[in-house]
Amino acid sequence: MTAYALAYMTPQPPLHDDVFVYMERIQETMDPFGGRFLVHGTPPEVVEGPLEGMYVLIEFPDTDKARAWYASDAYQEILPMRADNIPGTTVLLDGVPPNYDVAATGRALRAAQAAG
């Protein structure tokens, strides 16, 4: 099942040169794990709630590959270049399976909550 790395960051200009080096090198750390950017710093259209940062969304073939990329020596080597210069949060997320039914999920959650 597809997995994602989602980062919410709040960069403050001027950006440190390390951030540019990180950006120049990150794709080569993702390639062995099948990672690809889906969203990278695109200005969002905020339709609900406050937003003061930016999002990055990376797709991986599965959770094992996403975890392996994040833990890889190649990524860990460049991670401080970004993390030390741009505050933010990064999470790894499982995608939903094909034919996911959100209504069925809602019914199951309602039943579980009612059962206590």
ZAMARGU-4260 file (C-alpha; in steps of 0.2 Angstrom, whole numbers, plus 5000, padded with zeros to 4 digits):
<rodrens>
0) 5000/5000/5000 | 5007/5017/4996 | 5014/5027/5010 | 5018/5046/5012 | 5031/5057/5020
5) 5022/5073/5025 | 5031/5088/5032 | 5024/5104/5038 | 5038/5117/5039 | 5039/5136/5044
10) 5054/5143/5034 | 5060/5160/5039 | 5070/5170/5026 | 5084/5171/5023 | 5087/5153/5021
15) 5103/5146/5026 | 5114/5139/5012 | 5113/5121/5020 | 5094/5121/5015 | 5099/5123/4997
20) 5112/5109/4998 | 5098/5098/5006 | 5086/5102/4992 | 5100/5098/4979 | 5103/5081/4987
25) 5087/5075/4993 | 5080/5067/4977 | 5096/5056/4976 | 5092/5049/4994 | 5074/5045/4989
30) 5078/5036/4972 | 5083/5019/4979 | 5067/5019/4989 | 5055/5024/4975 | 5051/5041/4983
35) 5044/5055/4973 | 5038/5072/4977 | 5019/5075/4975 | 5020/5092/4984 | 5035/5103/4987
40) 5032/5121/4994 | 5018/5125/4983 | 5008/5139/4990 | 4992/5132/4997 | 4975/5138/4995
45) 4969/5139/5013 | 4951/5135/5014 | 4949/5131/5032 | 4959/5136/5047 | 4976/5146/5049
50) 4992/5141/5040 | 5008/5150/5042 | 5020/5137/5034 | 5022/5126/5019 | 5019/5107/5015
55) 5030/5094/5007 | 5022/5077/5002 | 5033/5063/4996 | 5025/5046/4990 | 5033/5029/4992
60) 5028/5012/4986 | 5025/5006/5004 | 5028/5010/5022 | 5044/4999/5023 | 5052/5009/5009
65) 5047/5026/5017 | 5054/5020/5034 | 5070/5014/5025 | 5072/5030/5016 | 5070/5041/5032
70) 5082/5029/5042 | 5095/5028/5027 | 5112/5034/5030 | 5111/5045/5014 | 5096/5054/5021
75) 5102/5055/5039 | 5118/5063/5032 | 5108/5078/5025 | 5093/5079/5037 | 5102/5091/5049
80) 5104/5104/5034 | 5086/5106/5034 | 5080/5102/5052 | 5093/5113/5060 | 5087/5128/5049
85) 5069/5126/5046 | 5057/5121/5060 | 5044/5109/5056 | 5036/5092/5059 | 5038/5076/5048
90) 5027/5061/5048 | 5026/5045/5039 | 5008/5039/5034 | 5000/5024/5026 | 4989/5027/5012
95) 4972/5020/5010 | 4969/5004/5001 | 4961/5004/4984 | 4942/5006/4985 | 4943/5013/5002
100) 4926/5017/5009 | 4926/5031/5021 | 4907/5029/5025 | 4911/5011/5031 | 4925/5018/5042
105) 4913/5031/5049 | 4900/5017/5053 | 4914/5006/5062 | 4920/5021/5072 | 4903/5026/5077
110) 4899/5008/5083 | 4916/5006/5092 | 4913/5023/5101 | 4895/5018/5106 | 4902/5001/5113
115) 4913/5011/5124
</rodrens>
